[in-house]
Amino acid sequence: MDAYRRGDWKVLRLPEPFGNGEWQLYDLSADPGEVNDLAAEHPEMVDELATAWEGYARDNGVIKPDEPVAYGKPASAGKF
């Protein structure tokens, strides 16, 4: 998962099978539940925030897993 926030704007990219692998954009002031993807309406904001994420990841040595990981999802239902 890649995510970057600036002010009320948040850009998010979830790899398959957890998402479609495309950047999504949310205005958290109007949509704190991240229900309405605004990427199509604001492609310039998507580009700006995605570029900022890439710079952050490069500058801070972010290491991404080779395979998508469902962080926070229990390994098996009903077991702790």
mmCIF file as gemmi writes it, N, C-alpha and C atoms, coordinates in Angstrom:
data_model
loop_
_atom_site.group_PDB
_atom_site.id
_atom_site.type_symbol
_atom_site.label_atom_id
_atom_site.label_alt_id
_atom_site.label_comp_id
_atom_site.label_asym_id
_atom_site.label_entity_id
_atom_site.label_seq_id
_atom_site.pdbx_PDB_ins_code
_atom_site.Cartn_x
_atom_site.Cartn_y
_atom_site.Cartn_z
_atom_site.occupancy
_atom_site.B_iso_or_equiv
_atom_site.pdbx_formal_charge
_atom_site.auth_seq_id
_atom_site.auth_asym_id
_atom_site.pdbx_PDB_model_num
ATOM 1 N N . MET Axp A 1 ? 0.845 -1.172 0 1 0 ? 1 A 1
ATOM 2 C CA . MET Axp A 1 ? 0 0 0 1 0 ? 1 A 1
ATOM 3 C C . MET Axp A 1 ? 0.888 1.232 0 1 0 ? 1 A 1
ATOM 4 N N . ASP Axp A 2 ? 0.525 2.198 -0.784 1 0 ? 2 A 1
ATOM 5 C CA . ASP Axp A 2 ? 1.182 3.497 -0.798 1 0 ? 2 A 1
ATOM 6 C C . ASP Axp A 2 ? 0.135 4.534 -0.417 1 0 ? 2 A 1
ATOM 7 N N . ALA Axp A 3 ? 0.501 5.461 0.442 1 0 ? 3 A 1
ATOM 8 C CA . ALA Axp A 3 ? -0.431 6.514 0.834 1 0 ? 3 A 1
ATOM 9 C C . ALA Axp A 3 ? 0.354 7.76 1.199 1 0 ? 3 A 1
ATOM 10 N N . TYR Axp A 4 ? -0.23 8.916 0.868 1 0 ? 4 A 1
ATOM 11 C CA . TYR Axp A 4 ? 0.399 10.193 1.185 1 0 ? 4 A 1
ATOM 12 C C . TYR Axp A 4 ? -0.718 11.193 1.442 1 0 ? 4 A 1
ATOM 13 N N . ARG Axp A 5 ? -0.519 12.013 2.462 1 0 ? 5 A 1
ATOM 14 C CA . ARG Axp A 5 ? -1.529 13.009 2.815 1 0 ? 5 A 1
ATOM 15 C C . ARG Axp A 5 ? -0.902 14.393 2.876 1 0 ? 5 A 1
ATOM 16 N N . ARG Axp A 6 ? -1.641 15.36 2.334 1 0 ? 6 A 1
ATOM 17 C CA . ARG Axp A 6 ? -1.272 16.772 2.447 1 0 ? 6 A 1
ATOM 18 C C . ARG Axp A 6 ? -2.552 17.539 2.736 1 0 ? 6 A 1
ATOM 19 N N . GLY Axp A 7 ? -2.601 18.116 3.931 1 0 ? 7 A 1
ATOM 20 C CA . GLY Axp A 7 ? -3.816 18.828 4.333 1 0 ? 7 A 1
ATOM 21 C C . GLY Axp A 7 ? -4.985 17.871 4.382 1 0 ? 7 A 1
ATOM 22 N N . ASP Axp A 8 ? -6.071 18.236 3.712 1 0 ? 8 A 1
ATOM 23 C CA . ASP Axp A 8 ? -7.264 17.392 3.688 1 0 ? 8 A 1
ATOM 24 C C . ASP Axp A 8 ? -7.224 16.339 2.583 1 0 ? 8 A 1
ATOM 25 N N . TRP Axp A 9 ? -6.224 16.403 1.711 1 0 ? 9 A 1
ATOM 26 C CA . TRP Axp A 9 ? -6.148 15.481 0.586 1 0 ? 9 A 1
ATOM 27 C C . TRP Axp A 9 ? -5.309 14.262 0.937 1 0 ? 9 A 1
ATOM 28 N N . LYS Axp A 10 ? -5.783 13.097 0.508 1 0 ? 10 A 1
ATOM 29 C CA . LYS Axp A 10 ? -5.041 11.857 0.691 1 0 ? 10 A 1
ATOM 30 C C . LYS Axp A 10 ? -5.07 11.069 -0.612 1 0 ? 10 A 1
ATOM 31 N N . VAL Axp A 11 ? -3.888 10.61 -1.024 1 0 ? 11 A 1
ATOM 32 C CA . VAL Axp A 11 ? -3.784 9.744 -2.188 1 0 ? 11 A 1
ATOM 33 C C . VAL Axp A 11 ? -3.39 8.357 -1.672 1 0 ? 11 A 1
ATOM 34 N N . LEU Axp A 12 ? -3.969 7.327 -2.287 1 0 ? 12 A 1
ATOM 35 C CA . LEU Axp A 12 ? -3.822 5.959 -1.796 1 0 ? 12 A 1
ATOM 36 C C . LEU Axp A 12 ? -3.778 5.007 -2.983 1 0 ? 12 A 1
ATOM 37 N N . ARG Axp A 13 ? -2.861 4.032 -2.908 1 0 ? 13 A 1
ATOM 38 C CA . ARG Axp A 13 ? -2.798 3.001 -3.958 1 0 ? 13 A 1
ATOM 39 C C . ARG Axp A 13 ? -2.685 1.642 -3.279 1 0 ? 13 A 1
ATOM 40 N N . LEU Axp A 14 ? -3.671 0.786 -3.536 1 0 ? 14 A 1
ATOM 41 C CA . LEU Axp A 14 ? -3.69 -0.557 -2.975 1 0 ? 14 A 1
ATOM 42 C C . LEU Axp A 14 ? -3.395 -1.558 -4.087 1 0 ? 14 A 1
ATOM 43 N N . PRO Axp A 15 ? -2.44 -2.461 -3.863 1 0 ? 15 A 1
ATOM 44 C CA . PRO Axp A 15 ? -2.128 -3.457 -4.894 1 0 ? 15 A 1
ATOM 45 C C . PRO Axp A 15 ? -3.219 -4.523 -4.962 1 0 ? 15 A 1
ATOM 46 N N . GLU Axp A 16 ? -3.298 -5.209 -6.095 1 0 ? 16 A 1
ATOM 47 C CA . GLU Axp A 16 ? -4.201 -6.349 -6.209 1 0 ? 16 A 1
ATOM 48 C C . GLU Axp A 16 ? -3.722 -7.429 -5.253 1 0 ? 16 A 1
ATOM 49 N N . PRO Axp A 17 ? -4.521 -8.184 -4.619 1 0 ? 17 A 1
ATOM 50 C CA . PRO Axp A 17 ? -5.966 -8.309 -4.783 1 0 ? 17 A 1
ATOM 51 C C . PRO Axp A 17 ? -6.753 -7.387 -3.863 1 0 ? 17 A 1
ATOM 52 N N . PHE Axp A 18 ? -6.082 -6.502 -3.122 1 0 ? 18 A 1
ATOM 53 C CA . PHE Axp A 18 ? -6.755 -5.638 -2.146 1 0 ? 18 A 1
ATOM 54 C C . PHE Axp A 18 ? -7.298 -4.362 -2.772 1 0 ? 18 A 1
ATOM 55 N N . GLY Axp A 19 ? -6.834 -4.026 -3.954 1 0 ? 19 A 1
ATOM 56 C CA . GLY Axp A 19 ? -7.284 -2.85 -4.689 1 0 ? 19 A 1
ATOM 57 C C . GLY Axp A 19 ? -7.01 -3.066 -6.16 1 0 ? 19 A 1
ATOM 58 N N . ASN Axp A 20 ? -7.11 -1.996 -6.938 1 0 ? 20 A 1
ATOM 59 C CA . ASN Axp A 20 ? -6.899 -2.134 -8.38 1 0 ? 20 A 1
ATOM 60 C C . ASN Axp A 20 ? -5.506 -1.673 -8.824 1 0 ? 20 A 1
ATOM 61 N N . GLY Axp A 21 ? -4.664 -1.257 -7.881 1 0 ? 21 A 1
ATOM 62 C CA . GLY Axp A 21 ? -3.314 -0.829 -8.221 1 0 ? 21 A 1
ATOM 63 C C . GLY Axp A 21 ? -3.221 0.597 -8.728 1 0 ? 21 A 1
ATOM 64 N N . GLU Axp A 22 ? -4.351 1.291 -8.838 1 0 ? 22 A 1
ATOM 65 C CA . GLU Axp A 22 ? -4.384 2.675 -9.308 1 0 ? 22 A 1
ATOM 66 C C . GLU Axp A 22 ? -4.451 3.634 -8.124 1 0 ? 22 A 1
ATOM 67 N N . TRP Axp A 23 ? -3.962 4.847 -8.315 1 0 ? 23 A 1
ATOM 68 C CA . TRP Axp A 23 ? -4.057 5.864 -7.272 1 0 ? 23 A 1
ATOM 69 C C . TRP Axp A 23 ? -5.516 6.269 -7.085 1 0 ? 23 A 1
ATOM 70 N N . GLN Axp A 24 ? -5.927 6.398 -5.848 1 0 ? 24 A 1
ATOM 71 C CA . GLN Axp A 24 ? -7.242 6.909 -5.472 1 0 ? 24 A 1
ATOM 72 C C . GLN Axp A 24 ? -7.017 8.216 -4.717 1 0 ? 24 A 1
ATOM 73 N N . LEU Axp A 25 ? -7.981 9.113 -4.775 1 0 ? 25 A 1
ATOM 74 C CA . LEU Axp A 25 ? -7.855 10.417 -4.127 1 0 ? 25 A 1
ATOM 75 C C . LEU Axp A 25 ? -9.092 10.698 -3.289 1 0 ? 25 A 1
ATOM 76 N N . TYR Axp A 26 ? -8.839 11.171 -2.061 1 0 ? 26 A 1
ATOM 77 C CA . TYR Axp A 26 ? -9.939 11.475 -1.144 1 0 ? 26 A 1
ATOM 78 C C . TYR Axp A 26 ? -9.755 12.847 -0.513 1 0 ? 26 A 1
ATOM 79 N N . ASP Axp A 27 ? -10.864 13.56 -0.351 1 0 ? 27 A 1
ATOM 80 C CA . ASP Axp A 27 ? -10.903 14.815 0.392 1 0 ? 27 A 1
ATOM 81 C C . ASP Axp A 27 ? -11.417 14.463 1.782 1 0 ? 27 A 1
ATOM 82 N N . LEU Axp A 28 ? -10.503 14.339 2.732 1 0 ? 28 A 1
ATOM 83 C CA . LEU Axp A 28 ? -10.871 13.858 4.065 1 0 ? 28 A 1
ATOM 84 C C . LEU Axp A 28 ? -11.768 14.821 4.832 1 0 ? 28 A 1
ATOM 85 N N . SER Axp A 29 ? -11.768 16.105 4.473 1 0 ? 29 A 1
ATOM 86 C CA . SER Axp A 29 ? -12.655 17.049 5.163 1 0 ? 29 A 1
ATOM 87 C C . SER Axp A 29 ? -14.121 16.791 4.81 1 0 ? 29 A 1
ATOM 88 N N . ALA Axp A 30 ? -14.371 16.337 3.599 1 0 ? 30 A 1
ATOM 89 C CA . ALA Axp A 30 ? -15.737 16.066 3.153 1 0 ? 30 A 1
ATOM 90 C C . ALA Axp A 30 ? -16.08 14.576 3.191 1 0 ? 30 A 1
ATOM 91 N N . ASP Axp A 31 ? -15.052 13.725 3.249 1 0 ? 31 A 1
ATOM 92 C CA . ASP Axp A 31 ? -15.252 12.283 3.131 1 0 ? 31 A 1
ATOM 93 C C . ASP Axp A 31 ? -14.263 11.538 4.03 1 0 ? 31 A 1
ATOM 94 N N . PRO Axp A 32 ? -14.417 11.651 5.365 1 0 ? 32 A 1
ATOM 95 C CA . PRO Axp A 32 ? -13.456 11.015 6.267 1 0 ? 32 A 1
ATOM 96 C C . PRO Axp A 32 ? -13.458 9.485 6.19 1 0 ? 32 A 1
ATOM 97 N N . GLY Axp A 33 ? -14.504 8.901 5.651 1 0 ? 33 A 1
ATOM 98 C CA . GLY Axp A 33 ? -14.575 7.454 5.503 1 0 ? 33 A 1
ATOM 99 C C . GLY Axp A 33 ? -13.948 6.934 4.217 1 0 ? 33 A 1
ATOM 100 N N . GLU Axp A 34 ? -13.426 7.837 3.393 1 0 ? 34 A 1
ATOM 101 C CA . GLU Axp A 34 ? -12.774 7.493 2.122 1 0 ? 34 A 1
ATOM 102 C C . GLU Axp A 34 ? -13.681 6.615 1.257 1 0 ? 34 A 1
ATOM 103 N N . VAL Axp A 35 ? -14.879 7.136 0.989 1 0 ? 35 A 1
ATOM 104 C CA . VAL Axp A 35 ? -15.871 6.417 0.207 1 0 ? 35 A 1
ATOM 105 C C . VAL Axp A 35 ? -15.88 6.884 -1.249 1 0 ? 35 A 1
ATOM 106 N N . ASN Axp A 36 ? -15.679 8.189 -1.485 1 0 ? 36 A 1
ATOM 107 C CA . ASN Axp A 36 ? -15.797 8.771 -2.82 1 0 ? 36 A 1
ATOM 108 C C . ASN Axp A 36 ? -14.423 9.095 -3.393 1 0 ? 36 A 1
ATOM 109 N N . ASP Axp A 37 ? -13.968 8.258 -4.325 1 0 ? 37 A 1
ATOM 110 C CA . ASP Axp A 37 ? -12.683 8.456 -4.999 1 0 ? 37 A 1
ATOM 111 C C . ASP Axp A 37 ? -12.812 9.622 -5.981 1 0 ? 37 A 1
ATOM 112 N N . LEU Axp A 38 ? -11.996 10.649 -5.776 1 0 ? 38 A 1
ATOM 113 C CA . LEU Axp A 38 ? -12.052 11.86 -6.603 1 0 ? 38 A 1
ATOM 114 C C . LEU Axp A 38 ? -10.926 11.932 -7.629 1 0 ? 38 A 1
ATOM 115 N N . ALA Axp A 39 ? -10.224 10.831 -7.859 1 0 ? 39 A 1
ATOM 116 C CA . ALA Axp A 39 ? -9.064 10.838 -8.764 1 0 ? 39 A 1
ATOM 117 C C . ALA Axp A 39 ? -9.428 11.315 -10.172 1 0 ? 39 A 1
ATOM 118 N N . ALA Axp A 40 ? -10.556 10.884 -10.7 1 0 ? 40 A 1
ATOM 119 C CA . ALA Axp A 40 ? -10.947 11.273 -12.057 1 0 ? 40 A 1
ATOM 120 C C . ALA Axp A 40 ? -11.259 12.763 -12.155 1 0 ? 40 A 1
ATOM 121 N N . GLU Axp A 41 ? -11.778 13.338 -11.064 1 0 ? 41 A 1
ATOM 122 C CA . GLU Axp A 41 ? -12.136 14.758 -11.07 1 0 ? 41 A 1
ATOM 123 C C . GLU Axp A 41 ? -10.941 15.676 -10.809 1 0 ? 41 A 1
ATOM 124 N N . HIS Axp A 42 ? -9.879 15.151 -10.184 1 0 ? 42 A 1
ATOM 125 C CA . HIS Axp A 42 ? -8.717 15.968 -9.82 1 0 ? 42 A 1
ATOM 126 C C . HIS Axp A 42 ? -7.404 15.271 -10.172 1 0 ? 42 A 1
ATOM 127 N N . PRO Axp A 43 ? -7.181 14.973 -11.465 1 0 ? 43 A 1
ATOM 128 C CA . PRO Axp A 43 ? -5.958 14.252 -11.84 1 0 ? 43 A 1
ATOM 129 C C . PRO Axp A 43 ? -4.683 15.02 -11.499 1 0 ? 43 A 1
ATOM 130 N N . GLU Axp A 44 ? -4.751 16.347 -11.504 1 0 ? 44 A 1
ATOM 131 C CA . GLU Axp A 44 ? -3.563 17.143 -11.167 1 0 ? 44 A 1
ATOM 132 C C . GLU Axp A 44 ? -3.168 16.956 -9.705 1 0 ? 44 A 1
ATOM 133 N N . MET Axp A 45 ? -4.143 16.806 -8.82 1 0 ? 45 A 1
ATOM 134 C CA . MET Axp A 45 ? -3.853 16.57 -7.409 1 0 ? 45 A 1
ATOM 135 C C . MET Axp A 45 ? -3.29 15.162 -7.215 1 0 ? 45 A 1
ATOM 136 N N . VAL Axp A 46 ? -3.824 14.194 -7.949 1 0 ? 46 A 1
ATOM 137 C CA . VAL Axp A 46 ? -3.293 12.83 -7.892 1 0 ? 46 A 1
ATOM 138 C C . VAL Axp A 46 ? -1.822 12.845 -8.3 1 0 ? 46 A 1
ATOM 139 N N . ASP Axp A 47 ? -1.509 13.49 -9.417 1 0 ? 47 A 1
ATOM 140 C CA . ASP Axp A 47 ? -0.119 13.559 -9.89 1 0 ? 47 A 1
ATOM 141 C C . ASP Axp A 47 ? 0.784 14.237 -8.874 1 0 ? 47 A 1
ATOM 142 N N . GLU Axp A 48 ? 0.322 15.335 -8.309 1 0 ? 48 A 1
ATOM 143 C CA . GLU Axp A 48 ? 1.11 16.086 -7.336 1 0 ? 48 A 1
ATOM 144 C C . GLU Axp A 48 ? 1.411 15.249 -6.086 1 0 ? 48 A 1
ATOM 145 N N . LEU Axp A 49 ? 0.386 14.615 -5.543 1 0 ? 49 A 1
ATOM 146 C CA . LEU Axp A 49 ? 0.576 13.845 -4.318 1 0 ? 49 A 1
ATOM 147 C C . LEU Axp A 49 ? 1.32 12.533 -4.578 1 0 ? 49 A 1
ATOM 148 N N . ALA Axp A 50 ? 1.071 11.894 -5.722 1 0 ? 50 A 1
ATOM 149 C CA . ALA Axp A 50 ? 1.799 10.669 -6.059 1 0 ? 50 A 1
ATOM 150 C C . ALA Axp A 50 ? 3.286 10.966 -6.243 1 0 ? 50 A 1
ATOM 151 N N . THR Axp A 51 ? 3.608 12.09 -6.868 1 0 ? 51 A 1
ATOM 152 C CA . THR Axp A 51 ? 5.005 12.5 -7.026 1 0 ? 51 A 1
ATOM 153 C C . THR Axp A 51 ? 5.629 12.793 -5.669 1 0 ? 51 A 1
ATOM 154 N N . ALA Axp A 52 ? 4.882 13.426 -4.784 1 0 ? 52 A 1
ATOM 155 C CA . ALA Axp A 52 ? 5.383 13.703 -3.431 1 0 ? 52 A 1
ATOM 156 C C . ALA Axp A 52 ? 5.637 12.393 -2.688 1 0 ? 52 A 1
ATOM 157 N N . TRP Axp A 53 ? 4.737 11.412 -2.83 1 0 ? 53 A 1
ATOM 158 C CA . TRP Axp A 53 ? 4.941 10.1 -2.199 1 0 ? 53 A 1
ATOM 159 C C . TRP Axp A 53 ? 6.226 9.452 -2.725 1 0 ? 53 A 1
ATOM 160 N N . GLU Axp A 54 ? 6.411 9.467 -4.034 1 0 ? 54 A 1
ATOM 161 C CA . GLU Axp A 54 ? 7.596 8.84 -4.625 1 0 ? 54 A 1
ATOM 162 C C . GLU Axp A 54 ? 8.874 9.5 -4.114 1 0 ? 54 A 1
ATOM 163 N N . GLY Axp A 55 ? 8.874 10.823 -3.979 1 0 ? 55 A 1
ATOM 164 C CA . GLY Axp A 55 ? 10.025 11.527 -3.416 1 0 ? 55 A 1
ATOM 165 C C . GLY Axp A 55 ? 10.259 11.155 -1.968 1 0 ? 55 A 1
ATOM 166 N N . TYR Axp A 56 ? 9.197 11.076 -1.197 1 0 ? 56 A 1
ATOM 167 C CA . TYR Axp A 56 ? 9.302 10.675 0.209 1 0 ? 56 A 1
ATOM 168 C C . TYR Axp A 56 ? 9.876 9.266 0.315 1 0 ? 56 A 1
ATOM 169 N N . ALA Axp A 57 ? 9.336 8.343 -0.473 1 0 ? 57 A 1
ATOM 170 C CA . ALA Axp A 57 ? 9.789 6.954 -0.428 1 0 ? 57 A 1
ATOM 171 C C . ALA Axp A 57 ? 11.264 6.849 -0.803 1 0 ? 57 A 1
ATOM 172 N N . ARG Axp A 58 ? 11.679 7.566 -1.829 1 0 ? 58 A 1
ATOM 173 C CA . ARG Axp A 58 ? 13.083 7.563 -2.261 1 0 ? 58 A 1
ATOM 174 C C . ARG Axp A 58 ? 13.986 8.164 -1.189 1 0 ? 58 A 1
ATOM 175 N N . ASP Axp A 59 ? 13.608 9.318 -0.677 1 0 ? 59 A 1
ATOM 176 C CA . ASP Axp A 59 ? 14.447 10.031 0.305 1 0 ? 59 A 1
ATOM 177 C C . ASP Axp A 59 ? 14.57 9.285 1.624 1 0 ? 59 A 1
ATOM 178 N N . ASN Axp A 60 ? 13.561 8.47 1.958 1 0 ? 60 A 1
ATOM 179 C CA . ASN Axp A 60 ? 13.545 7.782 3.245 1 0 ? 60 A 1
ATOM 180 C C . ASN Axp A 60 ? 13.798 6.284 3.14 1 0 ? 60 A 1
ATOM 181 N N . GLY Axp A 61 ? 14.14 5.811 1.971 1 0 ? 61 A 1
ATOM 182 C CA . GLY Axp A 61 ? 14.482 4.409 1.79 1 0 ? 61 A 1
ATOM 183 C C . GLY Axp A 61 ? 13.348 3.45 2.101 1 0 ? 61 A 1
ATOM 184 N N . VAL Axp A 62 ? 12.13 3.812 1.706 1 0 ? 62 A 1
ATOM 185 C CA . VAL Axp A 62 ? 10.981 2.942 1.949 1 0 ? 62 A 1
ATOM 186 C C . VAL Axp A 62 ? 11.181 1.624 1.2 1 0 ? 62 A 1
ATOM 187 N N . ILE Axp A 63 ? 11.024 0.538 1.914 1 0 ? 63 A 1
ATOM 188 C CA . ILE Axp A 63 ? 11.148 -0.801 1.333 1 0 ? 63 A 1
ATOM 189 C C . ILE Axp A 63 ? 9.757 -1.406 1.276 1 0 ? 63 A 1
ATOM 190 N N . LYS Axp A 64 ? 9.357 -1.808 0.09 1 0 ? 64 A 1
ATOM 191 C CA . LYS Axp A 64 ? 8.036 -2.399 -0.093 1 0 ? 64 A 1
ATOM 192 C C . LYS Axp A 64 ? 8.162 -3.915 -0.181 1 0 ? 64 A 1
ATOM 193 N N . PRO Axp A 65 ? 7.166 -4.658 0.33 1 0 ? 65 A 1
ATOM 194 C CA . PRO Axp A 65 ? 7.219 -6.118 0.246 1 0 ? 65 A 1
ATOM 195 C C . PRO Axp A 65 ? 7.12 -6.597 -1.198 1 0 ? 65 A 1
ATOM 196 N N . ASP Axp A 66 ? 7.676 -7.762 -1.464 1 0 ? 66 A 1
ATOM 197 C CA . ASP Axp A 66 ? 7.614 -8.339 -2.807 1 0 ? 66 A 1
ATOM 198 C C . ASP Axp A 66 ? 6.196 -8.754 -3.179 1 0 ? 66 A 1
ATOM 199 N N . GLU Axp A 67 ? 5.43 -9.17 -2.187 1 0 ? 67 A 1
ATOM 200 C CA . GLU Axp A 67 ? 4.051 -9.601 -2.403 1 0 ? 67 A 1
ATOM 201 C C . GLU Axp A 67 ? 3.12 -8.697 -1.604 1 0 ? 67 A 1
ATOM 202 N N . PRO Axp A 68 ? 1.896 -8.444 -2.098 1 0 ? 68 A 1
ATOM 203 C CA . PRO Axp A 68 ? 0.937 -7.652 -1.322 1 0 ? 68 A 1
ATOM 204 C C . PRO Axp A 68 ? 0.667 -8.282 0.037 1 0 ? 68 A 1
ATOM 205 N N . VAL Axp A 69 ? 0.542 -7.442 1.048 1 0 ? 69 A 1
ATOM 206 C CA . VAL Axp A 69 ? 0.315 -7.899 2.409 1 0 ? 69 A 1
ATOM 207 C C . VAL Axp A 69 ? -0.955 -7.242 2.939 1 0 ? 69 A 1
ATOM 208 N N . ALA Axp A 70 ? -1.806 -8.04 3.583 1 0 ? 70 A 1
ATOM 209 C CA . ALA Axp A 70 ? -3.031 -7.517 4.181 1 0 ? 70 A 1
ATOM 210 C C . ALA Axp A 70 ? -2.733 -7.184 5.639 1 0 ? 70 A 1
ATOM 211 N N . TYR Axp A 71 ? -2.096 -6.049 5.869 1 0 ? 71 A 1
ATOM 212 C CA . TYR Axp A 71 ? -1.788 -5.638 7.228 1 0 ? 71 A 1
ATOM 213 C C . TYR Axp A 71 ? -3.073 -5.528 8.022 1 0 ? 71 A 1
ATOM 214 N N . GLY Axp A 72 ? -3.063 -6.018 9.241 1 0 ? 72 A 1
ATOM 215 C CA . GLY Axp A 72 ? -4.224 -5.908 10.114 1 0 ? 72 A 1
ATOM 216 C C . GLY Axp A 72 ? -5.281 -6.966 9.866 1 0 ? 72 A 1
ATOM 217 N N . LYS Axp A 73 ? -5.107 -7.785 8.842 1 0 ? 73 A 1
ATOM 218 C CA . LYS Axp A 73 ? -6.068 -8.859 8.586 1 0 ? 73 A 1
ATOM 219 C C . LYS Axp A 73 ? -5.574 -10.102 9.315 1 0 ? 73 A 1
ATOM 220 N N . PRO Axp A 74 ? -6.393 -10.701 10.164 1 0 ? 74 A 1
ATOM 221 C CA . PRO Axp A 74 ? -5.955 -11.888 10.895 1 0 ? 74 A 1
ATOM 222 C C . PRO Axp A 74 ? -5.549 -13.002 9.943 1 0 ? 74 A 1
ATOM 223 N N . ALA Axp A 75 ? -4.532 -13.773 10.343 1 0 ? 75 A 1
ATOM 224 C CA . ALA Axp A 75 ? -4.062 -14.879 9.519 1 0 ? 75 A 1
ATOM 225 C C . ALA Axp A 75 ? -5.161 -15.912 9.307 1 0 ? 75 A 1
ATOM 226 N N . SER Axp A 76 ? -5.953 -16.161 10.327 1 0 ? 76 A 1
ATOM 227 C CA . SER Axp A 76 ? -7.084 -17.08 10.179 1 0 ? 76 A 1
ATOM 228 C C . SER Axp A 76 ? -8.214 -16.603 11.075 1 0 ? 76 A 1
ATOM 229 N N . ALA Axp A 77 ? -9.4 -16.697 10.571 1 0 ? 77 A 1
ATOM 230 C CA . ALA Axp A 77 ? -10.562 -16.217 11.331 1 0 ? 77 A 1
ATOM 231 C C . ALA Axp A 77 ? -10.772 -17.04 12.587 1 0 ? 77 A 1
ATOM 232 N N . GLY Axp A 78 ? -11.114 -16.385 13.68 1 0 ? 78 A 1
ATOM 233 C CA . GLY Axp A 78 ? -11.444 -17.053 14.908 1 0 ? 78 A 1
ATOM 234 C C . GLY Axp A 78 ? -10.271 -17.395 15.803 1 0 ? 78 A 1
ATOM 235 N N . LYS Axp A 79 ? -9.04 -17.19 15.338 1 0 ? 79 A 1
ATOM 236 C CA . LYS Axp A 79 ? -7.861 -17.494 16.154 1 0 ? 79 A 1
ATOM 237 C C . LYS Axp A 79 ? -7.165 -16.2 16.529 1 0 ? 79 A 1
ATOM 238 N N . PHE Axp A 80 ? -6.628 -16.163 17.722 1 0 ? 80 A 1
ATOM 239 C CA . PHE Axp A 80 ? -5.926 -14.975 18.197 1 0 ? 80 A 1
ATOM 240 C C . PHE Axp A 80 ? -4.476 -15.277 18.43 1 0 ? 80 A 1
